[in-house]
Amino acid sequence: MRYKVFGEHTGLRVSELVLGAGSFGTRWGHGAEPAEARRILDGYAEAGGNFIDTADSYQFGESEEILGEALQGRRDDFVLATKFTQGATPAHGILATGNSRKAMVTSLEASLKRLKTERIDLYWVHFADGVTPAEEILRGFDDLARAGKIQYGGLSDFPAWRVSRAATIAELRGALPIAGIQVEHSLVERTTEHDLLPMAQALGLGVVAWSPLGGGMLTGKYRRGEAGRLQGFGGRVFQAENSSQRSAILDEVLTLADEIGATPGQVAIAWVAAKGSLPIIGPRTVEQLADNLGAVKVRLTPGQIARLDAVSAIAPVFPYALLGDPGNRQRLSGGKFDLLDLPVMPVA
């Protein structure tokens, strides 16, 4: 496995695939027993993986508990990321959920105990709660970093305008930078590309992409009658094959996989990686892990990427439809757009 520096605001070197531990445990009624989860972690480590992503809410705290036991004696070999916002169990009340500093600190202390560690390497705000200002989140991150309890902070599932504002405030105040974002991104969920991905690239944020397989849909297993997340998680974190375009996307993935001697899942993960994100793999079994890890050997050609881009294309939204209009581009460049060398990086 190869390694990448996580964004432009850290020197953190992370593996090209992230191990998602959402299936570590069975308290949700679907997942991996502790022994199987341990084997998955061991297999990931043996392949060179060093970036683990979990959350206090995953399997109602069991994911963190399993990792806490499994990482004993090798904690420093991994970048350990976890999240807060929802609380570890449905019983968590109004003060222990959301993004407030009180919820942040309460959640962090509980996560540290479950993970049996003194620090979290990357602490994510799991979801935007719609009420906590960026200033409060940033002050919380800064205090925890100064106390040595977190190394980096990031925002998961936030709108682009809120991420950009938080990143700018942190920069101007000399506070702990926003290190990265976590977003859903796959061949069947590309709306992230409207604002979030260009923003992250322009601001130098690391990007972690969850559900690169569309909840398993892009493996083709649901066409074979398998259940997986369709039933196991009650249809959550799952993209259905519910449109002609999605059927065409899966058809193209299956065709391309057959052409290059890879599995459909490996093609789907490789496409996300080719877009510059770090895909999160979330295997429930050792067999699924082996298939996911095979994606690092798949290097799609520009032509193959173009085929997948074309079949999964999304319609532009305002203002990008307006700004991308050929006539407008010519007028904005004095009629010389075709002669203009554009910046490689998006401008902020």
C-alpha contacts under 8 A as a table, 3 or more apart, distances in Angstrom:
res1	aa1	res2	aa2	distance
1	M	15	S	6.57
1	M	16	E	6.67
1	M	47	A	6.38
1	M	48	G	5.40
1	M	49	G	6.81
1	M	296	V	6.67
2	R	15	S	5.90
2	R	16	E	5.77
2	R	48	G	7.89
3	Y	13	R	6.11
3	Y	14	V	5.25
3	Y	15	S	4.31
3	Y	16	E	5.42
4	K	13	R	5.46
4	K	14	V	5.40
4	K	15	S	6.26
4	K	16	E	6.37
5	V	8	E	7.61
5	V	10	T	7.32
5	V	11	G	6.02
5	V	12	L	5.46
5	V	13	R	4.54
5	V	14	V	6.24
6	F	9	H	7.78
6	F	10	T	6.21
6	F	11	G	6.89
6	F	12	L	5.51
6	F	13	R	6.23
6	F	14	V	6.54
6	F	179	A	7.65
6	F	180	G	7.71
6	F	205	L	7.65
6	F	206	G	5.03
6	F	207	V	7.89
7	G	10	T	6.25
7	G	179	A	6.64
7	G	180	G	6.69
7	G	204	G	5.37
7	G	205	L	4.63
7	G	206	G	3.82
7	G	207	V	7.48
8	E	11	G	7.64
8	E	179	A	7.95
8	E	204	G	4.75
8	E	205	L	6.25
8	E	206	G	7.30
9	H	177	P	6.78
9	H	178	I	7.81
9	H	179	A	5.95
9	H	204	G	6.80
9	H	205	L	7.09
10	T	179	A	6.77
14	V	49	G	7.93
14	V	50	N	6.24
14	V	51	F	5.96
14	V	79	V	7.31
15	S	18	V	6.77
15	S	48	G	7.15
15	S	49	G	5.31
15	S	50	N	5.67
15	S	51	F	6.18
16	E	49	G	7.70
16	E	273	A	7.88
16	E	278	L	5.80
16	E	279	P	7.49
16	E	296	V	7.81
17	L	49	G	6.80
17	L	51	F	7.48
17	L	278	L	5.84
17	L	279	P	5.54
17	L	280	I	6.11
17	L	281	I	6.85
17	L	293	L	7.88
17	L	296	V	7.94
18	V	49	G	7.20
18	V	50	N	7.58
18	V	51	F	5.10
18	V	52	I	5.87
18	V	53	D	6.83
18	V	208	V	7.91
18	V	278	L	6.58
18	V	279	P	6.08
18	V	280	I	4.55
18	V	281	I	6.08
19	L	41	L	7.98
19	L	44	Y	7.40
19	L	49	G	7.60
19	L	51	F	6.22
19	L	52	I	4.83
19	L	53	D	6.03
19	L	280	I	5.75
19	L	281	I	5.32
19	L	282	G	6.22
20	G	23	S	7.74
20	G	52	I	6.10
20	G	53	D	4.83
20	G	54	T	6.10
20	G	280	I	5.58
20	G	281	I	5.56
20	G	282	G	4.63
20	G	283	P	7.67
21	A	24	F	5.18
21	A	52	I	7.15
21	A	53	D	6.06
21	A	54	T	5.14
21	A	58	Y	7.70
21	A	63	S	6.27
21	A	282	G	6.26
22	G	25	G	7.94
22	G	54	T	6.15
22	G	55	A	7.60
22	G	58	Y	5.24
22	G	59	Q	6.84
22	G	63	S	6.57
22	G	282	G	6.70
23	S	26	T	7.51
23	S	30	H	7.37
23	S	31	G	4.52
23	S	32	A	5.75
23	S	58	Y	7.63
23	S	59	Q	7.27
23	S	63	S	7.34
23	S	282	G	6.73
23	S	283	P	7.07
23	S	284	R	5.62
24	F	31	G	6.00
24	F	32	A	5.17
24	F	33	E	6.89
24	F	34	P	6.85
24	F	37	A	5.50
24	F	58	Y	7.93
24	F	59	Q	7.14
24	F	62	E	7.11
24	F	63	S	4.79
24	F	66	I	6.98
24	F	284	R	7.35
25	G	28	W	7.75
25	G	30	H	7.79
25	G	31	G	5.40
25	G	32	A	5.17
25	G	33	E	5.42
25	G	34	P	6.19
25	G	37	A	7.53
25	G	59	Q	5.78
25	G	62	E	5.54
25	G	63	S	5.60
25	G	66	I	7.37
26	T	29	G	5.13
26	T	30	H	5.27
26	T	31	G	4.80
26	T	32	A	6.19
26	T	33	E	6.38
26	T	59	Q	6.33
26	T	62	E	7.77
27	R	30	H	7.29
27	R	31	G	7.97
27	R	59	Q	5.01
27	R	60	F	6.37
27	R	62	E	7.07
28	W	31	G	7.33
28	W	59	Q	5.29
28	W	60	F	7.31
28	W	233	F	7.42
29	G	232	G	7.04
29	G	233	F	7.81
30	H	232	G	5.24
30	H	233	F	6.70
31	G	284	R	5.97
32	A	35	A	7.93
32	A	36	E	5.81
32	A	37	A	5.63
32	A	284	R	5.39
32	A	285	T	6.84
33	E	36	E	5.40
33	E	37	A	6.13
34	P	37	A	4.98
34	P	38	R	6.12
34	P	66	I	6.23
35	A	38	R	5.12
35	A	39	R	6.41
36	E	39	R	5.03
36	E	40	I	6.24
36	E	285	T	6.67
36	E	286	V	7.20
37	A	40	I	5.03
37	A	41	L	6.25
37	A	66	I	7.68
37	A	284	R	7.47
37	A	285	T	7.61
38	R	41	L	5.11
38	R	42	D	6.13
38	R	66	I	7.84
38	R	70	A	6.24
39	R	42	D	5.02
39	R	43	G	6.07
39	R	286	V	6.77
40	I	43	G	5.14
40	I	44	Y	6.14
40	I	283	P	7.62
40	I	284	R	7.98
40	I	285	T	6.84
40	I	286	V	5.39
40	I	289	L	6.62
41	L	44	Y	5.11
41	L	45	A	6.15
41	L	70	A	7.98
42	D	45	A	5.11
42	D	46	E	6.10
43	G	46	E	5.06
43	G	47	A	6.30
43	G	286	V	7.60
43	G	289	L	7.67
44	Y	47	A	5.20
44	Y	48	G	6.64
44	Y	49	G	5.30
44	Y	50	N	7.95
44	Y	289	L	7.51
44	Y	293	L	7.87
45	A	48	G	5.12
45	A	49	G	4.84
45	A	50	N	6.44
46	E	49	G	7.22
47	A	293	L	7.75
50	N	77	D	6.61
50	N	78	F	4.57
50	N	79	V	5.95
51	F	78	F	5.78
51	F	79	V	4.76
51	F	80	L	6.26
51	F	81	A	7.62
52	I	78	F	6.99
52	I	79	V	6.19
52	I	80	L	5.14
52	I	81	A	6.01
53	D	80	L	6.41
53	D	81	A	4.79
53	D	82	T	5.83
53	D	280	I	7.94
54	T	58	Y	6.77
54	T	63	S	6.91
54	T	64	E	6.84
54	T	81	A	6.15
54	T	82	T	4.66
54	T	83	K	6.74
55	A	58	Y	5.34
55	A	61	G	7.72
55	A	63	S	7.58
55	A	64	E	7.09
55	A	81	A	7.79
55	A	82	T	4.47
55	A	83	K	4.36
55	A	84	F	6.48
55	A	126	H	7.87
56	D	60	F	6.87
56	D	61	G	5.18
56	D	63	S	7.71
56	D	64	E	6.60
56	D	82	T	6.82
56	D	83	K	6.08
56	D	84	F	6.06
56	D	86	Q	7.89
56	D	87	G	6.37
56	D	88	A	4.84
56	D	107	S	7.52
56	D	111	S	6.25
57	S	60	F	4.84
57	S	61	G	5.62
57	S	84	F	7.56
57	S	86	Q	6.28
57	S	87	G	5.70
57	S	88	A	4.20
57	S	89	T	6.43
58	Y	61	G	5.77
58	Y	62	E	6.89
58	Y	63	S	5.71
58	Y	64	E	7.67
58	Y	88	A	7.36
59	Q	62	E	5.20
59	Q	63	S	5.77
60	F	63	S	7.56
60	F	88	A	4.94
60	F	89	T	5.01
60	F	90	P	7.97
61	G	64	E	5.56
61	G	65	E	6.40
61	G	88	A	5.20
61	G	89	T	7.20
61	G	114	R	7.49
62	E	65	E	4.86
62	E	66	I	6.07
63	S	66	I	5.30
63	S	67	L	6.27
64	E	67	L	5.10
64	E	68	G	5.98
64	E	111	S	7.02
64	E	114	R	5.62
64	E	115	L	5.30
65	E	68	G	5.01
65	E	69	E	6.52
65	E	114	R	4.78
65	E	115	L	5.70
66	I	69	E	5.38
66	I	70	A	6.15
66	I	115	L	7.83
67	L	70	A	4.92
67	L	71	L	5.81
67	L	115	L	6.14
68	G	71	L	5.58
68	G	72	Q	6.70
68	G	114	R	6.02
68	G	115	L	3.73
68	G	116	K	4.99
68	G	117	T	7.34
69	E	72	Q	5.70
69	E	115	L	7.37
69	E	116	K	7.36
71	L	74	R	5.38
71	L	75	R	5.10
72	Q	75	R	6.03
72	Q	116	K	7.89
74	R	77	D	5.52
74	R	78	F	7.66
75	R	78	F	6.01
75	R	117	T	7.87
76	D	79	V	7.62
79	V	121	D	5.79
79	V	122	L	7.40
80	L	120	I	6.08
80	L	121	D	5.28
80	L	122	L	6.42
81	A	120	I	6.26
81	A	121	D	5.84
81	A	122	L	4.52
81	A	123	Y	5.72
81	A	124	W	7.22
82	T	111	S	7.96
82	T	120	I	7.18
82	T	122	L	6.74
82	T	123	Y	5.48
82	T	124	W	6.14
83	K	123	Y	5.74
83	K	124	W	4.50
83	K	125	V	5.64
83	K	126	H	5.25
84	F	87	G	6.49
84	F	97	T	7.86
84	F	98	G	7.96
84	F	99	N	7.73
84	F	103	A	7.96
84	F	104	M	6.61
84	F	107	S	6.12
84	F	108	L	7.41
84	F	123	Y	7.94
84	F	124	W	6.65
84	F	125	V	5.53
84	F	126	H	5.43
85	T	96	A	7.99
85	T	97	T	5.15
85	T	98	G	4.63
85	T	99	N	5.71
85	T	103	A	7.32
85	T	104	M	7.52
85	T	107	S	7.98
85	T	125	V	6.32
85	T	126	H	5.50
85	T	127	F	6.30
85	T	129	D	7.79
86	Q	89	T	7.96
86	Q	97	T	5.19
86	Q	98	G	6.42
86	Q	126	H	7.64
87	G	90	P	7.16
87	G	92	H	5.68
87	G	96	A	6.31
87	G	97	T	5.38
87	G	107	S	6.93
88	A	92	H	7.06
89	T	92	H	5.76
92	H	95	L	7.95
92	H	96	A	5.88
92	H	97	T	6.77
93	G	96	A	5.60
93	G	97	T	6.53
94	I	97	T	5.55
94	I	98	G	7.61
95	L	98	G	7.65
95	L	102	K	7.18
95	L	103	A	6.16
96	A	102	K	7.21
96	A	103	A	4.56
96	A	104	M	7.97
96	A	106	T	6.67
96	A	107	S	7.02
97	T	100	S	7.93
97	T	103	A	5.59
98	G	103	A	6.38
98	G	128	A	7.82
98	G	129	D	5.50
98	G	132	T	7.80
99	N	103	A	6.18
99	N	104	M	6.31
99	N	125	V	6.94
99	N	128	A	7.15
99	N	129	D	6.18
99	N	132	T	5.84
99	N	137	I	6.87
100	S	103	A	5.18
100	S	104	M	6.07
100	S	132	T	5.91
100	S	136	E	6.91
100	S	137	I	6.86
101	R	104	M	4.82
101	R	105	V	6.02
101	R	136	E	6.61
101	R	137	I	6.61
101	R	140	G	5.46
102	K	105	V	5.36
102	K	106	T	6.05
103	A	106	T	5.14
103	A	107	S	5.81
104	M	107	S	5.26
104	M	108	L	6.00
104	M	140	G	7.23
105	V	108	L	5.08
105	V	109	E	6.20
105	V	140	G	7.83
106	T	109	E	5.46
106	T	110	A	6.46
107	S	110	A	5.23
107	S	111	S	6.13
108	L	111	S	5.01
108	L	112	L	6.10
109	E	112	L	5.19
109	E	113	K	6.51
110	A	113	K	5.28
110	A	114	R	6.38
111	S	114	R	5.10
111	S	115	L	5.92
112	L	115	L	5.14
112	L	116	K	5.79
112	L	117	T	5.41
112	L	118	E	6.23
112	L	119	R	6.76
112	L	120	I	7.41
113	K	116	K	5.00
113	K	117	T	6.81
117	T	120	I	7.56
118	E	149	K	6.43
119	R	148	G	6.72
119	R	149	K	4.36
119	R	150	I	5.32
119	R	151	Q	7.50
120	I	123	Y	6.17
120	I	149	K	6.19
120	I	150	I	4.67
120	I	151	Q	6.51
121	D	150	I	5.53
121	D	151	Q	4.77
121	D	152	Y	6.01
122	L	150	I	6.54
122	L	151	Q	6.05
122	L	152	Y	4.68
122	L	153	G	5.50
122	L	154	G	6.95
123	Y	150	I	6.51
123	Y	151	Q	7.80
123	Y	152	Y	6.25
123	Y	153	G	4.88
123	Y	154	G	6.19
124	W	153	G	5.85
124	W	154	G	4.68
124	W	155	L	5.39
124	W	156	S	6.15
125	V	128	A	7.31
125	V	153	G	7.94
125	V	154	G	6.45
125	V	155	L	5.06
125	V	156	S	5.76
126	H	155	L	6.76
126	H	156	S	4.95
126	H	157	D	6.64
127	F	155	L	7.60
127	F	156	S	5.79
127	F	157	D	5.25
127	F	158	F	6.29
128	A	156	S	7.79
128	A	157	D	6.74
128	A	158	F	5.43
129	D	132	T	6.59
132	T	136	E	6.71
132	T	137	I	7.26
133	P	136	E	5.50
133	P	137	I	6.74
134	A	137	I	5.14
134	A	138	L	6.09
134	A	162	R	7.51
134	A	165	R	7.66
134	A	166	A	5.52
135	E	138	L	5.17
135	E	139	R	6.11
135	E	166	A	7.35
135	E	169	I	7.70
136	E	139	R	5.19
136	E	140	G	6.17
137	I	140	G	5.11
137	I	141	F	6.25
138	L	141	F	5.06
138	L	142	D	6.08
138	L	166	A	7.32
138	L	170	A	6.89
138	L	175	A	7.43
138	L	176	L	7.37
139	R	142	D	5.01
139	R	143	D	6.10
139	R	175	A	7.90
140	G	143	D	5.24
140	G	144	L	6.22
141	F	144	L	5.25
141	F	145	A	6.09
141	F	150	I	7.73
141	F	152	Y	7.91
141	F	153	G	6.23
141	F	176	L	6.85
142	D	145	A	5.13
142	D	146	R	6.16
142	D	175	A	6.18
142	D	176	L	5.38
143	D	146	R	5.17
143	D	147	A	6.19
144	L	147	A	5.00
144	L	148	G	6.31
144	L	149	K	5.34
144	L	150	I	5.77
145	A	148	G	5.03
145	A	149	K	5.79
145	A	150	I	4.88
145	A	151	Q	5.69
145	A	152	Y	7.24
145	A	176	L	7.47
146	R	149	K	7.67
147	A	150	I	7.84
148	G	151	Q	7.01
150	I	153	G	7.47
152	Y	176	L	7.32
152	Y	177	P	7.67
152	Y	178	I	7.49
152	Y	179	A	6.27
153	G	176	L	7.47
153	G	177	P	7.27
153	G	178	I	5.66
153	G	179	A	5.86
153	G	180	G	7.55
154	G	178	I	5.32
154	G	179	A	5.41
154	G	180	G	5.01
154	G	181	I	5.69
154	G	182	Q	7.78
155	L	158	F	6.30
155	L	163	V	7.07
155	L	178	I	7.44
155	L	180	G	6.62
155	L	181	I	4.95
155	L	182	Q	6.48
156	S	181	I	5.37
156	S	182	Q	4.38
156	S	183	V	6.20
157	D	181	I	7.61
157	D	182	Q	6.20
157	D	183	V	5.50
157	D	184	E	7.83
158	F	162	R	6.62
158	F	163	V	6.49
159	P	162	R	5.51
159	P	163	V	6.49
159	P	196	L	7.34
160	A	163	V	5.11
160	A	164	S	6.10
160	A	195	D	6.11
160	A	196	L	5.07
160	A	199	M	6.89
161	W	164	S	5.24
161	W	165	R	6.18
162	R	165	R	5.17
162	R	166	A	6.14
163	V	166	A	5.17
163	V	167	A	6.04
164	S	167	A	5.11
164	S	168	T	6.10
164	S	199	M	7.21
164	S	203	L	7.75
165	R	168	T	5.15
165	R	169	I	6.17
166	A	169	I	5.19
166	A	170	A	6.15
166	A	178	I	7.36
167	A	170	A	5.23
167	A	171	E	6.21
167	A	177	P	6.47
167	A	178	I	5.43
167	A	203	L	7.96
168	T	171	E	5.05
168	T	172	L	6.17
169	I	172	L	5.18
169	I	173	R	6.05
170	A	173	R	5.24
170	A	174	G	5.89
170	A	175	A	4.83
170	A	176	L	6.33
170	A	177	P	5.51
170	A	178	I	7.16
171	E	174	G	5.26
171	E	175	A	6.48
171	E	177	P	6.38
172	L	175	A	7.79
174	G	177	P	7.79
178	I	205	L	7.31
179	A	205	L	5.68
179	A	206	G	6.25
180	G	200	A	7.52
180	G	205	L	4.46
180	G	206	G	4.17
180	G	207	V	5.65
180	G	208	V	7.65
181	I	200	A	7.49
181	I	205	L	6.79
181	I	206	G	6.29
181	I	207	V	5.16
181	I	208	V	6.36
182	Q	207	V	5.83
182	Q	208	V	4.68
182	Q	209	A	5.79
182	Q	210	W	7.07
183	V	192	T	7.20
183	V	207	V	7.49
183	V	208	V	6.48
183	V	209	A	5.15
183	V	210	W	6.03
184	E	189	E	6.97
184	E	192	T	7.06
184	E	209	A	5.37
184	E	210	W	4.80
184	E	211	S	6.01
184	E	212	P	7.36
185	H	188	V	7.84
185	H	189	E	5.44
185	H	190	R	5.77
185	H	191	T	7.89
185	H	192	T	6.35
185	H	209	A	5.48
185	H	210	W	6.36
185	H	211	S	6.71
185	H	212	P	5.86
185	H	272	V	7.09
186	S	189	E	4.97
186	S	190	R	6.04
186	S	211	S	6.83
186	S	212	P	4.56
186	S	213	L	6.50
186	S	214	G	6.28
186	S	268	A	7.27
186	S	269	I	7.98
186	S	272	V	6.18
187	L	190	R	6.26
187	L	212	P	7.54
187	L	214	G	7.68
187	L	249	I	7.33
187	L	268	A	6.98
187	L	271	W	7.84
187	L	272	V	7.76
187	L	308	L	7.66
187	L	309	D	7.96
187	L	312	S	5.99
188	V	214	G	6.42
188	V	239	Q	7.22
188	V	246	R	6.58
188	V	249	I	7.62
188	V	312	S	6.83
189	E	192	T	7.31
189	E	214	G	7.49
190	R	193	E	5.70
190	R	313	A	7.99
190	R	314	I	7.00
191	T	194	H	5.63
191	T	314	I	7.34
192	T	195	D	6.37
192	T	196	L	5.39
192	T	197	L	6.20
193	E	196	L	6.07
193	E	197	L	5.22
193	E	198	P	6.81
194	H	197	L	7.24
194	H	198	P	7.40
194	H	316	P	7.48
194	H	317	V	7.44
195	D	198	P	5.64
195	D	199	M	5.92
196	L	199	M	5.16
196	L	200	A	6.15
197	L	200	A	5.09
197	L	201	Q	6.21
197	L	207	V	7.74
198	P	201	Q	5.10
198	P	202	A	6.09
198	P	346	P	6.30
199	M	202	A	5.17
199	M	203	L	6.05
199	M	346	P	7.73
199	M	348	A	7.18
200	A	203	L	5.22
200	A	204	G	5.77
200	A	205	L	4.72
200	A	206	G	6.88
200	A	207	V	7.04
201	Q	204	G	5.20
201	Q	205	L	6.27
201	Q	206	G	7.98
201	Q	345	M	6.98
201	Q	346	P	6.78
202	A	205	L	7.89
202	A	345	M	6.30
202	A	346	P	5.11
202	A	347	V	5.67
202	A	348	A	5.52
203	L	348	A	6.83
206	G	277	S	7.64
207	V	276	G	7.69
207	V	277	S	5.09
207	V	278	L	6.19
208	V	277	S	5.64
208	V	278	L	4.71
208	V	279	P	5.98
208	V	280	I	6.80
209	A	212	P	6.65
209	A	272	V	7.73
209	A	277	S	6.01
209	A	278	L	5.84
209	A	279	P	4.79
209	A	280	I	5.85
210	W	279	P	6.24
210	W	280	I	5.11
210	W	281	I	7.62
211	S	214	G	5.19
211	S	215	G	5.68
211	S	237	V	7.45
211	S	279	P	7.82
211	S	280	I	6.76
211	S	281	I	7.45
211	S	282	G	7.95
212	P	215	G	7.60
212	P	268	A	6.59
212	P	269	I	5.68
212	P	272	V	6.54
212	P	279	P	6.28
212	P	280	I	7.02
212	P	281	I	7.56
213	L	216	G	4.96
213	L	217	M	6.25
213	L	218	L	5.12
213	L	219	T	6.73
213	L	265	G	6.38
213	L	268	A	6.13
213	L	269	I	6.69
214	G	217	M	5.30
214	G	218	L	6.00
214	G	237	V	7.75
214	G	238	F	5.87
214	G	239	Q	5.10
215	G	218	L	7.76
215	G	229	R	6.45
215	G	230	L	7.96
215	G	237	V	5.81
215	G	238	F	4.22
215	G	239	Q	5.92
216	G	219	T	5.49
216	G	220	G	7.39
216	G	221	K	7.04
216	G	222	Y	7.74
216	G	228	G	7.39
216	G	229	R	7.32
216	G	238	F	7.30
216	G	239	Q	8.00
216	G	265	G	7.91
217	M	220	G	5.73
217	M	221	K	6.74
217	M	222	Y	6.33
217	M	238	F	7.45
217	M	239	Q	6.37
217	M	240	A	6.60
217	M	241	E	6.98
218	L	221	K	7.84
218	L	250	L	5.96
218	L	253	V	7.45
218	L	264	P	6.59
218	L	265	G	6.12
218	L	268	A	6.64
219	T	222	Y	7.96
219	T	263	T	7.58
219	T	264	P	5.03
219	T	265	G	4.58
219	T	268	A	7.92
220	G	223	R	5.53
220	G	224	R	6.98
220	G	250	L	7.04
220	G	254	L	7.61
220	G	264	P	7.09
221	K	224	R	5.05
221	K	225	G	6.68
221	K	226	E	5.63
222	Y	225	G	5.02
222	Y	226	E	5.05
222	Y	227	A	6.57
223	R	226	E	7.42
227	A	230	L	5.59
227	A	231	Q	5.64
227	A	232	G	7.13
228	G	231	Q	6.09
228	G	232	G	5.66
228	G	233	F	7.98
229	R	232	G	4.58
229	R	233	F	4.97
229	R	234	G	6.91
229	R	235	G	6.13
229	R	236	R	7.18
229	R	237	V	7.49
229	R	238	F	6.54
230	L	233	F	6.52
230	L	234	G	6.21
230	L	235	G	4.59
230	L	236	R	7.45
230	L	238	F	6.54
231	Q	234	G	4.90
231	Q	235	G	5.86
232	G	235	G	7.38
233	F	236	R	5.49
233	F	237	V	7.60
235	G	238	F	5.76
241	E	246	R	5.56
241	E	247	S	6.04
242	N	246	R	6.69
242	N	247	S	7.60
243	S	246	R	5.25
243	S	247	S	6.35
244	S	247	S	5.08
244	S	248	A	6.18
245	Q	248	A	4.95
245	Q	249	I	6.11
245	Q	311	V	7.28
245	Q	312	S	7.08
246	R	249	I	4.91
246	R	250	L	6.24
246	R	312	S	7.59
247	S	250	L	5.23
247	S	251	D	6.10
248	A	251	D	4.96
248	A	252	E	6.18
248	A	311	V	6.76
249	I	252	E	5.21
249	I	253	V	6.25
249	I	308	L	7.27
249	I	311	V	5.73
249	I	312	S	5.94
250	L	253	V	4.99
250	L	254	L	6.10
251	D	254	L	5.19
251	D	255	T	6.13
252	E	255	T	5.00
252	E	256	L	6.00
252	E	307	R	7.97
252	E	308	L	7.01
252	E	311	V	7.58
253	V	256	L	5.19
253	V	257	A	5.98
253	V	264	P	5.76
253	V	267	V	6.70
253	V	268	A	7.13
253	V	308	L	7.42
254	L	257	A	5.14
254	L	258	D	6.26
254	L	263	T	7.79
254	L	264	P	5.48
255	T	258	D	5.24
255	T	259	E	6.31
256	L	259	E	4.97
256	L	260	I	6.33
256	L	264	P	7.89
256	L	267	V	7.67
256	L	304	Q	7.73
257	A	260	I	5.46
257	A	261	G	5.83
257	A	262	A	4.82
257	A	263	T	5.36
257	A	264	P	5.27
257	A	266	Q	7.97
257	A	267	V	6.24
258	D	261	G	5.28
258	D	262	A	6.47
258	D	263	T	7.39
259	E	262	A	7.92
262	A	266	Q	6.36
262	A	267	V	6.86
262	A	298	V	7.44
263	T	266	Q	5.26
263	T	267	V	6.51
263	T	291	D	7.54
264	P	267	V	5.15
264	P	268	A	6.31
265	G	268	A	5.10
265	G	269	I	6.21
265	G	291	D	7.49
265	G	292	N	6.89
265	G	295	A	7.75
266	Q	269	I	5.20
266	Q	270	A	5.97
266	Q	291	D	6.95
266	Q	292	N	6.06
266	Q	293	L	7.94
266	Q	294	G	6.30
266	Q	295	A	4.29
266	Q	298	V	7.03
267	V	270	A	5.08
267	V	271	W	6.17
267	V	295	A	6.77
267	V	298	V	7.02
267	V	300	L	7.92
268	A	271	W	5.26
268	A	272	V	6.65
269	I	272	V	5.30
269	I	273	A	6.32
269	I	279	P	6.61
269	I	292	N	7.69
269	I	295	A	6.18
270	A	273	A	5.02
270	A	274	A	6.06
270	A	295	A	5.63
270	A	296	V	7.03
270	A	298	V	6.18
270	A	299	R	6.83
270	A	300	L	7.03
271	W	274	A	5.04
271	W	275	K	6.62
271	W	300	L	7.21
271	W	305	I	6.81
272	V	275	K	5.30
272	V	276	G	7.15
272	V	277	S	6.30
272	V	278	L	7.69
272	V	279	P	6.48
273	A	276	G	5.44
273	A	277	S	5.25
273	A	278	L	5.93
273	A	279	P	6.14
274	A	277	S	7.41
274	A	300	L	7.67
281	I	289	L	7.87
281	I	292	N	6.63
282	G	289	L	7.92
283	P	286	V	7.21
283	P	288	Q	5.22
283	P	289	L	5.19
283	P	292	N	7.61
284	R	288	Q	6.63
284	R	289	L	7.63
285	T	288	Q	5.23
285	T	289	L	6.36
286	V	289	L	4.93
286	V	290	A	6.29
287	E	290	A	5.21
287	E	291	D	6.47
288	Q	291	D	5.15
288	Q	292	N	6.15
289	L	292	N	5.05
289	L	293	L	6.04
290	A	293	L	5.22
290	A	294	G	6.41
291	D	294	G	5.29
291	D	295	A	7.36
292	N	295	A	5.68
293	L	296	V	6.10
294	G	297	K	5.69
294	G	298	V	7.21
295	A	298	V	5.19
296	V	299	R	7.53
300	L	303	G	7.97
300	L	304	Q	5.84
300	L	305	I	6.21
301	T	304	Q	5.13
301	T	305	I	6.22
302	P	305	I	5.11
302	P	306	A	6.07
303	G	306	A	5.00
303	G	307	R	6.33
304	Q	307	R	5.12
304	Q	308	L	6.48
305	I	308	L	5.19
305	I	309	D	6.00
306	A	309	D	4.88
306	A	310	A	5.99
307	R	310	A	5.23
307	R	311	V	6.43
308	L	311	V	5.41
308	L	312	S	6.15
309	D	312	S	5.32
309	D	313	A	5.66
310	A	313	A	5.21
316	P	320	Y	6.00
316	P	321	A	5.13
317	V	320	Y	5.63
317	V	321	A	5.51
318	F	321	A	5.43
318	F	322	L	6.43
319	P	322	L	5.30
319	P	323	L	6.13
320	Y	323	L	4.94
320	Y	324	G	5.70
321	A	324	G	5.27
321	A	325	D	6.27
322	L	325	D	5.42
322	L	328	N	7.39
323	L	328	N	6.39
323	L	329	R	6.76
324	G	328	N	7.12
324	G	329	R	6.50
325	D	328	N	5.32
325	D	329	R	6.22
326	P	329	R	5.07
326	P	330	Q	6.27
327	G	330	Q	5.23
327	G	331	R	6.33
328	N	331	R	5.07
328	N	332	L	6.05
329	R	332	L	5.17
329	R	333	S	6.30
329	R	337	F	6.33
330	Q	333	S	5.23
330	Q	334	G	6.12
330	Q	335	G	4.44
330	Q	336	K	6.22
330	Q	337	F	5.23
331	R	334	G	5.28
331	R	335	G	5.61
332	L	335	G	7.50
332	L	337	F	7.96
333	S	336	K	5.49
333	S	337	F	5.33
333	S	340	L	7.77
334	G	337	F	7.39
336	K	339	L	5.29
336	K	340	L	6.38
337	F	340	L	5.11
343	P	346	P	6.69
343	P	347	V	7.71
